[in-house]
């Protein structure tokens, strides 16, 4: 249930509206998830798993999934969806896993809350050689006029950006491959309220502000004349994936001889350790990525 105070950390605002998030947010097209993961079973770490909208697809496709989120309230809701799943309360900036543990690290509509300078080295560290970091996000198609007007009330999406851009400039990953998929979400008078409450521009308001904004959204919905019949909200599911090219690797420095100011030669530490100041990148051979489907055209329909 939402609290009466504004959350201190915007990335943790969703736990207070976890039920609305689960009911009101769209899922992800199965074909988009398959594009991100490929056909072979993988060991997957999901960061910012939320209530499990992507997670359930990963599990259904036969992957070994470890789902994490920094907010325990979101994990509680995920647990009702997938009670047998392995979960952890974990942030992307500090992943409690050994080096080279996972085939794939994926984040769904969570990358905007990461600190790329801290998260990307951690993600690269826990990926196996040739492993992949993938990002997927749902973006309302605001090229359609009424969707843009809805965005004026509940906040606009910006296509691209986020970790997608950070991946391109990161020394840890190769070039990002991308693909888009279209989907339609049927919303009615009840679910449009949940959608509004689950979005950051509304969820970060106090309870009075949230209620006021929801009333505006309901007025917009009622004026649109769809009533209980519902309406179809168009989304574009943007997908990014990049193969790890350089992994941070912990190096142990041999102690210097007495009286000498410099340390001895670097020696690889055989024990798992966290990445710290004495870390250096180790280059790895790039892996071959599968070809992508280029059919990303979108149907523009105004449902007014």
C-alpha positions, 0 to 999 in steps of 0.5 A, spaced: 500 500 500 502 506 498 505 511 504 503 518 505 510 520 504 515 521 498 520 515 497 527 518 498 530 513 493 526 514 486 528 507 484 525 504 490 518 507 489 515 501 486 514 497 492 509 501 495 505 500 489 507 493 488 500 491 487 498 496 482 505 495 478 503 488 477 496 489 475 497 495 471 504 494 467 504 490 461 508 484 460 513 482 455 512 479 448 514 472 448 518 473 442 522 479 445 524 474 451 526 469 446 530 474 442 534 476 448 536 469 450 536 465 444 534 457 444 539 454 449 538 453 456 542 459 460 544 460 467 540 467 468 541 473 473 535 478 473 536 485 476 530 489 478 526 483 477 520 487 480 514 483 480 516 478 475 513 480 469 519 478 465 521 472 470 515 468 468 517 468 461 524 466 462 522 460 467 517 458 462 522 458 456 526 453 461 532 457 463 535 457 470 533 464 473 536 467 479 531 473 480 533 479 484 530 486 486 533 491 491 526 492 494 523 486 498 516 488 497 517 487 490 520 480 491 514 479 496 509 480 490 514 476 485 514 470 490 506 469 489 507 469 482 513 464 482 513 461 489 519 456 487 524 461 484 530 463 487 530 470 489 535 475 493 534 482 495 540 485 491 542 491 487 545 492 480 551 495 483 553 490 488 552 483 486 553 477 491 556 472 486 562 469 484 566 471 478 564 468 471 557 465 474 552 467 469 551 466 461 546 472 461 544 478 466 538 481 464 534 487 466 527 489 464 525 496 465 530 497 471 536 500 468 534 507 468 535 506 476 542 503 475 549 507 476 552 505 470 559 506 473 558 501 478 553 497 475 556 495 468 563 493 471 559 488 476 555 485 471 561 484 466 564 481 472 559 475 474 558 474 466 562 468 463 566 468 458 562 470 452 556 472 456 551 477 454 548 483 458 541 484 456 536 490 457 528 490 455 523 496 456 516 497 454 515 504 451 508 507 450 508 509 442 507 516 443 507 517 435 499 516 436 496 522 438 491 520 444 497 516 447 501 522 447 496 526 451 495 520 456 503 521 457 502 529 458 498 526 464 502 520 467 509 522 464 513 521 457 517 515 455 524 517 451 526 511 446 533 509 447 538 512 452 539 509 459 543 503 459 543 502 452 547 508 451 552 506 457 553 499 454 555 503 447 561 507 451 563 502 456 569 498 455 566 492 458 562 490 452 562 489 445 557 493 441 549 493 443 545 489 438 537 492 438 531 489 436 523 492 437 517 488 438 510 491 438 504 489 443 497 492 445 495 492 452 488 492 453 486 497 459 479 499 462 477 504 467 480 499 473 487 498 470 488 505 467 488 507 475 493 501 476 498 503 470 498 511 473 499 509 480 505 504 478 509 509 473 515 513 477 512 520 475 506 518 479 509 513 484 513 518 487 508 523 489 505 523 496 498 519 497 494 526 496 498 527 489 497 520 487 490 520 488 489 527 484 493 525 478 489 518 478 482 523 478 485 526 472 487 520 468 480 517 469 477 524 467 481 523 460 479 516 460 472 517 461 472 523 456 475 518 451 468 514 451 471 507 452 468 506 458 468 499 461 469 496 454 476 498 455 481 500 449 488 498 447 494 502 449 500 501 444 507 499 446 514 498 443 518 493 447 525 495 446 531 490 447 538 491 447 544 485 448 551 486 448 557 480 449 562 482 454 568 483 451 572 485 457 571 483 464 574 486 471 578 481 474 581 482 481 589 482 482 593 480 488 599 484 489 605 480 492 608 484 498 614 488 496 621 486 499 623 490 505 625 497 504 623 498 497 617 502 495 614 498 489 610 492 489 612 486 486 609 483 480 601 482 479 599 475 480 592 472 479 588 471 486 585 464 486 580 466 491 573 470 489 574 477 491 570 483 490 572 488 485 576 494 488 581 499 487 586 494 485 582 491 479 584 491 471 581 489 465 582 482 462 580 482 454 576 476 452 575 474 445 568 476 442 563 471 441 559 471 435 552 473 436 546 470 432 542 474 427 536 479 429 529 479 425 529 486 422 521 486 422 520 491 427 515 495 423 509 498 427 502 499 426 499 506 427 492 506 429 488 512 433 483 508 437 479 514 438 
